[in-house]
Amino acid sequence: MDQRGQATPAVDRTVAYQEDPPRTWTRICLAAYALWAVYQAFQLLPDERTAWLVVCAMSLLLLLCLLAVPLSKRLYHRIRLADGELRVGRERLPVASLTPVSLAAAAGEPGRAGLRAYRASLTPDQLKEARRRTNALTRPRLVGGAWAVPVGMEELVVETAEGASLVIATRDRAGLLGALTRARGI
């Protein structure tokens, strides 16, 4: 029983799922920075130590700009499902709080390709009306702490038992949805 006297739904705590951002771009940038620092060391050391440090510091600022998106994806969009708890970025949600109806509805929603095909089939007037109706709705809250869903990631909209709609940004929508469905026992 939960605090409101209702029966808590059964959750399979053995289901595990993990989705980490790829690190290829980060490794390429770090390797390029290391090669650049070594090249500059051969050019400037031992005579120009201060110049070498300044060049490396300025290059480090460029490296930080190149790694800002991968670092934010790692911080806000890392997904782990274990022990009946879904962790997305900095947030933790009990799997029992996700409604089976919303998980079943999410399985029936089209992916990005289906939405593109639907949008292409609309006339300009129908598209304008669809946008007007969409803007009238309140947007679900993005889980994890980020401001928006990054390019290249898909949205998974679920609802909690309290009625809050949540958006989870994921790279593998089918995999995450399958793991949540198995964990929820649907």
N, C-alpha and C positions, 0 to 999 in steps of 0.2 A: 504494500500500500504506500502511496505517496502522501504528501502533506495534506492534499485535499480529500483524502479518503478513497481515491480511485485506485484500481489495481494497476500496478506498473507493468508495462508490456514486457514480454520476454525478449531478451537480446542475446544473440550468440556472441559471446565474448572471445571466441577463438578466431573469428574472422579478422584478418590483418590485411591492410592495404597501405602502400606507401608510394608517394609520387613526389620525387625531387626534381627540381629544374636541371636541365642539362648543363654541364660545366665546360663544354668545348670552347665556347667563346672566351670564358674566363682564363682557361689554360693557354689559349693562343695569345691573348693580351699579356699575360704574365711572362710568357716565354719571350715575346717581342720586347717587352720592357727590360728583361734580364739581358738579352743580347745587346740592346741599345746601351745599357749601363756598362757592360763589359767593353763594347766598342769605344765608348767615350772614355773609359778608364785607360785604354791603350793609347788614346789620342792625347789625353790631358794629364795623366798621372806620371810621375810624382811631382812634376813642376807646378801644375795648376790645380791643386786640391780644392780650393774654394770654388773655382769655376766648375769643376766636376760635380761638386755637391749642389751647386745652383742648377746645373743642367739636369741632374737626376731629380731634384725637387720639382722643377718645372715639368719634367716628363711624368712625374708621379701625379701631378694635377690632371694631365691629359689622360693618364691611365684611369684615374678615378671617374672622369667623365665617361670613358668607354665602358666601365664596369658598373655604372649606376643602375641600369635596367636589370642586368642579371642579379645584382645584389638585392634589389628591391623584390624581384620575383622570388628569390630564395627566402627573404624575410616574411613576405606577405602571402605567398601562394604555395608554400610547401604543405602537402597534405599527408596526414597519417591517420590511420584508423586502427586502433588496437584497444583491447580491454573494454569494448563497448563505448569508446569515446572517439569522436571525430575531432581532430585538431587541424585547423586551417590557419596557417600563419601564426598569429598570436592568440587566436581564439580557440576555445574548447567547447564542444557541444556533446552532450550525451546522445548516443544514437537512439535511445528510447524516446527522446523528445521529438524526433522526426516522424511525421505522420505517414502511415503506409499509403494513404490515398495520394499524397503528394509525390511519393516515390513512384507509384504506379503511373501517375500522370506525367511525370518527367520521362518515364520510359517511352511514352507515346508521343512526346514532342519531337518535332523534326530537328535535325542538326543544322549547321550553317548552310550546307548545300541545299537542303530543303527550303530554308527560309529565303535564300537567294532566288530559287526557282519560283517560289510563291510571289515574291516581290516583282519579279520579271513578268509574271502573268497578269498583274494588276494594271488597270488603265490609270492615267494620271489623276482622274477624279477619285477613283477608289483608293489610290495610294495616299492622296491628301486626306481622305476621310479616316483611313487606318492610322495615319500619323496623328490626327487630331484626337482620336479615341485613345491612342497609346499615351499621348502627353497628358491626358486627363487622369490617367491612372497614377497611383503612387508607385514609385520604383521600389523593388525589394532591396533590402540592405545587403551590401557586399560583405561577405564574411572574410576575415583575415586582417583587416585594418588598412587595406589599400583604398585608393580613391576610385579606381576603375578597373575593369577587366583588361588585361594587357592584350596587345595584338597577338594573334596566333593561339589564343586560349579560348575554350568554349565555356558557356555558362550552363550551370545546372541549378534550376530553381526548385527549392524544396520549402516545405512549410513545417513549422513547429506545432506542437500540441497547443501552445498558447495563441496560435493564429498568426504569428509573425512569418512573413515571407523572406527567405534568404536566398542569395545568389552565391554559388561557389564557383570560382574560376578554376578550370581544370584542363589539362592537356589530353587526358583520356577519359572522356565523358562516360563511355560505355563501361569501362573498367571500374570507375568510382561508383557509378550507379549500381552495377552488379554487386560490388562489395557491400554497399549500404543495404541493398535488398536482401542479401544473404544474412547480414548482421541483424537486420530487423526481423528476419524469419518470414519473409513474404514469399 
